[in-house]
Amino acid sequence: MSWAGVIGSPIEHSLSPLLHRAAWDSVGVGSDWTYRTIEVTKETLPSFLSSLDSGCLGLSVTMPCKQDIMSLIDVCDPLAQAVGSVNTVVPSSGVLTGFNTDVHGIVMAIDQARARRGCDAPHSAVILGSGATAASSLAALGTLGITHTTVIARRFGGPGSIVVAAMRLGVEIDQVLFADHERVMREIASADILISTLPAHIDDDIAKQLSPSTDQCLLDVIYSPRDTQLVQAYEANGACVAYGVEMLLHQAHLQVQLMTGKNADVEAMRQVIPQ
């Protein structure tokens, strides 16, 4: 039987099965396939990949495997190589190719939210965090025409960091440590777009001190809970909000296209997202 699946750890609360099943049904794949949720850690990733059978149509890859998987597959798409993470693997004739659809998801989530509000073209942005999703955010901001990005993190460096991604993408970033609280607040207050890639509640203290203007936009990549402290701060001030679940939706939509060659029904996918 043909199958696709999502791998990572922990994986039991992933929305990927709901989104992918709705998407694959919408493109008429039929009933002779299944979508699996598979617990895979960094340690078990090599053996898992070596045991893939010919029925595998594609894999959605989540943490902690997005970076480690790059050295274990045959080919990496140039964008995935540049940002330093893979969230999609498509087998073809025994060759495993890795892609990054997070960038697309971020672009779509922000672009559509700003379009609904009629916002002017953005020029500056702040990213909270410096890991894999932050690197994808940096690439997405370039697509959106951002010319100046400040990255705020507890520390910088490491092979999978946003600093390395910035060099690969050929862009310059300003690096600010969270310890420099006054500058952190100043940078966020002046940014057209704020993207938080931090785990839940890490940025709650920052959120409580914000008074964003109506033409500023937030993307908090967390989708559960949807109403994070940052989201509440931006909504309370009438600012533009792009929700993390929209990023998840659009990155999954592109995943299905890569795996099937077909364009799934985005609205059918959106309808299965828990409210």
DAMO-V458030 format. One record per backbone hydrogen bond with DSSP energy under -0.5 kcal/mol. CO is the residue of the C=O (numbers start at 0). NH is the residue of the N-H. Records with the same first field share a line. If there is no record, write none. Layout:
# DAMO-V458030
CO = NH ; NH
This chain:
# DAMO-V458030
1 = 33
2 = 56 ; 57
3 = 35
4 = 59
5 = 37
6 = 61
7 = 39
10 = 13
14 = 18
15 = 19
16 = 20
17 = 21
18 = 22
19 = 23
20 = 24
21 = 25
22 = 26
23 = 28
24 = 27
30 = 32
31 = 1
33 = 3 ; 35
35 = 5 ; 37
36 = 38
37 = 7 ; 39
40 = 44
41 = 45
43 = 47
44 = 48
45 = 49
46 = 50
47 = 50
48 = 51
52 = 55
54 = 2
57 = 4
58 = 88
59 = 6 ; 61
61 = 64
62 = 8
64 = 68
65 = 85
66 = 69
67 = 70
68 = 71 ; 72
74 = 97
76 = 80
77 = 81
78 = 82
79 = 83 ; 84
86 = 60
87 = 98
88 = 58
89 = 96
91 = 94
94 = 91 ; 96
95 = 73 ; 74
96 = 89
97 = 76
98 = 86 ; 87
100 = 104
101 = 105
102 = 106
103 = 107
104 = 108
105 = 109
106 = 110
107 = 111
108 = 112
109 = 113
110 = 114
111 = 115
112 = 116
113 = 117 ; 118
114 = 117
122 = 146 ; 147
123 = 191 ; 192
124 = 149
125 = 194
126 = 128 ; 151
127 = 196
129 = 161
130 = 134
131 = 135
132 = 136
133 = 137
134 = 138
135 = 139
136 = 140
137 = 141
138 = 142
139 = 143
140 = 145
141 = 144
147 = 124
148 = 173
149 = 126 ; 151
150 = 175
151 = 128
152 = 177
157 = 160
160 = 164
161 = 165
162 = 166
163 = 167
164 = 168
165 = 169 ; 170
171 = 148
172 = 174
173 = 150 ; 175
175 = 152
176 = 179
178 = 180
179 = 183
180 = 184
181 = 185
182 = 186
183 = 187
184 = 188
185 = 189
186 = 190
187 = 190
191 = 216
192 = 125
193 = 195 ; 218
194 = 127 ; 196
195 = 220
198 = 201
200 = 203
202 = 206
203 = 207
205 = 208
206 = 209
212 = 215
215 = 239
216 = 193
217 = 241
218 = 195 ; 220
219 = 243
221 = 243
225 = 227
227 = 231
228 = 232
229 = 233
230 = 234
231 = 235
232 = 236
233 = 238
234 = 237
239 = 217
240 = 242
241 = 219
242 = 245 ; 246
243 = 247
244 = 248
245 = 249
246 = 250
247 = 251
248 = 252
249 = 253
250 = 254
251 = 255
252 = 256
253 = 257
254 = 258
255 = 259 ; 261
256 = 260
261 = 263
263 = 265
264 = 268
265 = 269
266 = 270
268 = 271
269 = 272
